[in-house]
Protein backbone atom coordinates (compact mmCIF):
# COMPACT_ATOMS: atom_id res chain seq x y z
CA UNK A 1 0.00 0.00 0.00
CA UNK A 2 0.99 3.60 -0.55
CA UNK A 3 0.39 6.30 2.02
CA UNK A 4 0.58 10.05 1.53
CA UNK A 5 1.16 12.29 4.53
CA UNK A 6 0.62 16.03 4.15
CA UNK A 7 1.88 18.85 6.33
CA UNK A 8 2.04 22.61 6.32
CA UNK A 9 -1.55 23.80 6.28
CA UNK A 10 -2.85 26.51 8.57
CA UNK A 11 -4.21 30.00 8.87
CA UNK A 12 -2.61 32.78 6.85
CA UNK A 13 -3.55 36.37 6.13
CA UNK A 14 -4.45 37.52 2.61
CA UNK A 15 -1.29 38.17 0.66
CA UNK A 16 0.66 35.73 2.76
CA UNK A 17 2.54 32.59 1.85
CA UNK A 18 2.29 28.95 2.80
CA UNK A 19 4.24 25.81 2.00
CA UNK A 20 2.58 22.42 1.82
CA UNK A 21 4.58 19.21 1.84
CA UNK A 22 3.61 15.63 1.08
CA UNK A 23 5.61 12.45 1.53
CA UNK A 24 4.75 9.11 0.02
CA UNK A 25 5.65 5.90 1.77
CA UNK A 26 5.11 2.20 1.25
CA UNK A 27 6.09 -0.39 -1.28
CA UNK A 28 6.40 1.81 -4.34
CA UNK A 29 7.94 0.97 -7.68
CA UNK A 30 7.42 4.42 -9.16
CA UNK A 31 5.28 7.51 -8.85
CA UNK A 32 4.43 8.88 -12.25
CA UNK A 33 2.60 12.02 -11.19
CA UNK A 34 2.32 13.85 -7.91
CA UNK A 35 0.09 16.78 -7.28
CA UNK A 36 -2.27 18.82 -5.18
CA UNK A 37 -5.99 19.25 -5.37
CA UNK A 38 -8.29 21.32 -3.19
CA UNK A 39 -11.87 21.25 -2.08
CA UNK A 40 -13.73 24.21 -0.68
CA UNK A 41 -16.95 23.75 1.32
CA UNK A 42 -19.83 22.87 -0.96
CA UNK A 43 -17.61 22.58 -4.01
CA UNK A 44 -15.98 19.81 -5.98
CA UNK A 45 -12.36 18.79 -5.58
CA UNK A 46 -10.33 20.69 -8.15
CA UNK A 47 -6.81 20.49 -9.50
CA UNK A 48 -4.26 22.92 -8.11
CA UNK A 49 -1.04 21.64 -9.66
CA UNK A 50 0.65 18.44 -10.78
CA UNK A 51 4.21 17.46 -11.63
CA UNK A 52 5.54 14.44 -13.46
CA UNK A 53 8.68 12.45 -12.78
CA UNK A 54 10.39 14.40 -15.51
CA UNK A 55 9.41 17.73 -13.99
CA UNK A 56 6.61 18.70 -16.36
CA UNK A 57 4.14 20.85 -14.43
CA UNK A 58 0.50 21.76 -14.84
CA UNK A 59 -1.28 24.51 -12.92
CA UNK A 60 -4.87 25.57 -12.54
CA UNK A 61 -5.47 28.97 -14.11
CA UNK A 62 -6.62 30.32 -10.76
CA UNK A 63 -3.19 29.77 -9.17
CA UNK A 64 -0.79 30.39 -12.07
CA UNK A 65 1.92 32.84 -11.09
CA UNK A 66 1.21 32.42 -7.37
CA UNK A 67 1.99 28.74 -6.85
CA UNK A 68 5.02 26.58 -7.53
CA UNK A 69 5.07 22.80 -7.35
CA UNK A 70 8.26 20.80 -7.01
CA UNK A 71 9.18 17.23 -6.17
CA UNK A 72 12.07 15.08 -5.05
CA UNK A 73 11.85 11.83 -6.98
CA UNK A 74 14.39 10.08 -4.79
CA UNK A 75 12.45 10.88 -1.61
CA UNK A 76 8.96 10.62 -3.14
CA UNK A 77 8.01 14.03 -1.83
CA UNK A 78 6.17 16.94 -3.37
CA UNK A 79 6.00 20.54 -2.22
CA UNK A 80 3.46 23.23 -3.03
CA UNK A 81 4.75 26.74 -2.41
CA UNK A 82 1.91 29.26 -2.38
CA UNK A 83 2.21 33.02 -2.34
CA UNK A 84 -0.13 36.01 -2.61
CA UNK A 85 -2.84 33.93 -1.04
CA UNK A 86 -6.46 35.03 -1.36
CA UNK A 87 -9.53 34.19 0.73
CA UNK A 88 -10.81 32.14 -2.20
CA UNK A 89 -7.79 29.84 -1.79
CA UNK A 90 -9.36 28.62 1.44
CA UNK A 91 -9.94 24.89 1.14
CA UNK A 92 -8.79 21.47 2.22
CA UNK A 93 -5.74 20.64 0.15
CA UNK A 94 -5.16 17.02 -0.82
CA UNK A 95 -1.94 15.44 -1.96
CA UNK A 96 -2.34 13.01 -4.84
CA UNK A 97 -0.08 10.46 -6.46
CA UNK A 98 -0.39 8.15 -9.44
CA UNK A 99 1.83 5.26 -8.50
CA UNK A 100 2.88 1.80 -9.58
CA UNK A 101 3.52 -0.75 -6.88
CA UNK A 102 5.33 -3.13 -9.22
CA UNK A 103 7.10 -2.74 -12.53
CA UNK A 104 4.26 -4.29 -14.52
CA UNK A 105 1.44 -3.32 -12.19
CA UNK A 106 -1.32 -0.94 -13.12
CA UNK A 107 -1.10 2.63 -11.98
CA UNK A 108 -3.21 3.49 -8.98
CA UNK A 109 -4.36 6.85 -7.65
CA UNK A 110 -3.71 7.56 -4.00
CA UNK A 111 -4.98 10.45 -1.88
CA UNK A 112 -3.72 11.96 1.33
CA UNK A 113 -5.98 12.83 4.24
CA UNK A 114 -5.98 16.51 3.43
CA UNK A 115 -4.72 19.61 5.18
CA UNK A 116 -6.76 22.73 5.86
CA UNK A 117 -5.64 26.05 4.42
CA UNK A 118 -7.53 29.10 5.61
CA UNK A 119 -6.83 32.55 4.21
CA UNK A 120 -8.41 35.18 6.40
CA UNK A 121 -7.61 38.40 8.17
DOZA-858290 format. One record per residue (C-alpha): residue number from 1; residue in one letter; z, y, x. Coordinates in pm, 1 decimal. Last residue first. Layout:
N
+-----+--------+----------+----------+----------+
! num ! residu !       pz !       py !       px !
+-----+--------+----------+----------+----------+
! NUM !      A !        Z !        Y !        X !
...
+-----+--------+----------+----------+----------+
***
This chain:
121
+-----+--------+----------+----------+----------+
! num ! residu !       pz !       py !       px !
+-----+--------+----------+----------+----------+
! 121 !      X !    817.4 !   3839.7 !   -761.2 !
! 120 !      X !    639.6 !   3518.3 !   -841.3 !
! 119 !      X !    420.5 !   3255.0 !   -682.7 !
! 118 !      X !    560.7 !   2910.5 !   -752.9 !
! 117 !      X !    441.7 !   2604.7 !   -563.9 !
! 116 !      X !    585.8 !   2272.7 !   -676.1 !
! 115 !      X !    518.4 !   1960.8 !   -472.3 !
! 114 !      X !    343.0 !   1651.2 !   -598.4 !
! 113 !      X !    424.1 !   1282.6 !   -598.5 !
! 112 !      X !    133.1 !   1195.6 !   -372.3 !
! 111 !      X !   -187.7 !   1044.8 !   -498.2 !
! 110 !      X !   -399.7 !    756.2 !   -371.4 !
! 109 !      X !   -764.9 !    685.2 !   -435.6 !
! 108 !      X !   -897.5 !    348.7 !   -321.4 !
! 107 !      X !  -1198.3 !    262.9 !   -109.8 !
! 106 !      X !  -1312.2 !    -94.1 !   -132.3 !
! 105 !      X !  -1219.4 !   -332.1 !    144.2 !
! 104 !      X !  -1451.9 !   -428.5 !    426.0 !
! 103 !      X !  -1253.3 !   -274.3 !    709.8 !
! 102 !      X !   -921.8 !   -312.6 !    532.9 !
! 101 !      X !   -687.8 !    -74.8 !    352.2 !
! 100 !      X !   -957.9 !    180.1 !    287.6 !
!  99 !      X !   -850.2 !    525.7 !    182.6 !
!  98 !      X !   -943.9 !    815.3 !    -39.4 !
!  97 !      X !   -645.7 !   1045.8 !     -8.2 !
!  96 !      X !   -484.4 !   1301.2 !   -233.5 !
!  95 !      X !   -195.6 !   1544.1 !   -194.3 !
!  94 !      X !    -82.0 !   1701.9 !   -515.8 !
!  93 !      X !     15.4 !   2063.6 !   -573.6 !
!  92 !      X !    222.0 !   2146.7 !   -879.2 !
!  91 !      X !    114.0 !   2488.5 !   -994.2 !
!  90 !      X !    144.3 !   2861.7 !   -935.8 !
!  89 !      X !   -178.8 !   2984.3 !   -779.4 !
!  88 !      X !   -220.0 !   3213.9 !  -1080.5 !
!  87 !      X !     72.7 !   3419.1 !   -953.1 !
!  86 !      X !   -135.8 !   3502.5 !   -645.7 !
!  85 !      X !   -103.5 !   3392.8 !   -284.4 !
!  84 !      X !   -260.8 !   3601.4 !    -12.8 !
!  83 !      X !   -233.9 !   3302.3 !    220.6 !
!  82 !      X !   -237.7 !   2925.7 !    191.4 !
!  81 !      X !   -241.2 !   2674.1 !    475.0 !
!  80 !      X !   -303.4 !   2323.4 !    346.3 !
!  79 !      X !   -221.8 !   2054.2 !    600.2 !
!  78 !      X !   -337.0 !   1693.8 !    617.0 !
!  77 !      X !   -183.0 !   1403.1 !    801.2 !
!  76 !      X !   -313.6 !   1061.8 !    895.8 !
!  75 !      X !   -161.4 !   1088.2 !   1245.0 !
!  74 !      X !   -478.7 !   1008.4 !   1439.4 !
!  73 !      X !   -698.1 !   1183.0 !   1185.4 !
!  72 !      X !   -505.4 !   1508.4 !   1206.6 !
!  71 !      X !   -617.0 !   1723.3 !    918.3 !
!  70 !      X !   -701.0 !   2079.6 !    825.7 !
!  69 !      X !   -735.2 !   2280.3 !    507.1 !
!  68 !      X !   -753.2 !   2657.9 !    501.8 !
!  67 !      X !   -684.7 !   2874.2 !    198.9 !
!  66 !      X !   -737.5 !   3241.6 !    121.4 !
!  65 !      X !  -1109.2 !   3284.3 !    191.7 !
!  64 !      X !  -1206.8 !   3039.3 !    -79.3 !
!  63 !      X !   -917.5 !   2977.2 !   -319.1 !
!  62 !      X !  -1075.7 !   3031.7 !   -661.9 !
!  61 !      X !  -1411.4 !   2897.0 !   -547.1 !
!  60 !      X !  -1254.4 !   2557.1 !   -486.7 !
!  59 !      X !  -1291.8 !   2451.3 !   -127.7 !
!  58 !      X !  -1484.0 !   2176.2 !     50.1 !
!  57 !      X !  -1442.5 !   2085.0 !    414.1 !
!  56 !      X !  -1635.9 !   1869.9 !    661.1 !
!  55 !      X !  -1399.0 !   1773.0 !    941.4 !
!  54 !      X !  -1551.0 !   1440.3 !   1039.2 !
!  53 !      X !  -1277.5 !   1245.1 !    868.4 !
!  52 !      X !  -1345.8 !   1443.6 !    554.4 !
!  51 !      X !  -1162.5 !   1745.8 !    420.5 !
!  50 !      X !  -1077.9 !   1844.4 !     65.2 !
!  49 !      X !   -966.1 !   2164.0 !   -104.0 !
!  48 !      X !   -810.8 !   2292.2 !   -425.7 !
!  47 !      X !   -950.4 !   2049.0 !   -680.9 !
!  46 !      X !   -815.3 !   2068.8 !  -1032.9 !
!  45 !      X !   -558.2 !   1878.9 !  -1236.1 !
!  44 !      X !   -597.6 !   1980.9 !  -1598.3 !
!  43 !      X !   -401.3 !   2258.4 !  -1761.4 !
!  42 !      X !    -95.9 !   2287.2 !  -1983.3 !
!  41 !      X !    132.4 !   2375.0 !  -1694.9 !
!  40 !      X !    -67.8 !   2421.4 !  -1372.6 !
!  39 !      X !   -208.2 !   2124.5 !  -1187.0 !
!  38 !      X !   -319.0 !   2131.7 !   -828.6 !
!  37 !      X !   -536.8 !   1924.7 !   -599.4 !
!  36 !      X !   -518.5 !   1882.0 !   -226.7 !
!  35 !      X !   -728.4 !   1677.6 !      8.7 !
!  34 !      X !   -790.9 !   1385.2 !    232.3 !
!  33 !      X !  -1119.2 !   1201.6 !    260.1 !
!  32 !      X !  -1224.7 !    887.6 !    442.6 !
!  31 !      X !   -884.9 !    751.3 !    527.8 !
!  30 !      X !   -915.8 !    442.0 !    741.8 !
!  29 !      X !   -768.3 !     97.2 !    794.4 !
!  28 !      X !   -434.5 !    180.5 !    639.6 !
!  27 !      X !   -127.7 !    -38.5 !    609.5 !
!  26 !      X !    125.2 !    219.9 !    511.0 !
!  25 !      X !    177.4 !    589.5 !    565.3 !
!  24 !      X !      2.0 !    910.7 !    475.1 !
!  23 !      X !    152.7 !   1245.2 !    561.0 !
!  22 !      X !    108.2 !   1563.2 !    361.2 !
!  21 !      X !    183.7 !   1920.7 !    457.9 !
!  20 !      X !    181.9 !   2241.9 !    257.8 !
!  19 !      X !    200.3 !   2580.8 !    424.2 !
!  18 !      X !    279.8 !   2895.4 !    229.1 !
!  17 !      X !    184.9 !   3258.7 !    254.5 !
!  16 !      X !    276.1 !   3572.6 !     66.2 !
!  15 !      X !     65.8 !   3817.3 !   -128.8 !
!  14 !      X !    261.4 !   3751.6 !   -444.9 !
!  13 !      X !    612.8 !   3636.6 !   -354.7 !
!  12 !      X !    685.0 !   3277.9 !   -260.6 !
!  11 !      X !    886.7 !   2999.9 !   -420.6 !
!  10 !      X !    856.8 !   2650.6 !   -285.0 !
!   9 !      X !    628.2 !   2380.3 !   -154.8 !
!   8 !      X !    631.6 !   2261.4 !    204.1 !
!   7 !      X !    632.5 !   1885.2 !    188.2 !
!   6 !      X !    415.1 !   1602.7 !     62.1 !
!   5 !      X !    452.6 !   1229.1 !    115.7 !
!   4 !      X !    152.9 !   1005.2 !     57.9 !
!   3 !      X !    201.6 !    630.1 !     38.7 !
!   2 !      X !    -54.9 !    359.7 !     99.3 !
!   1 !      X !      0.0 !      0.0 !      0.0 !
+-----+--------+----------+----------+----------+
***
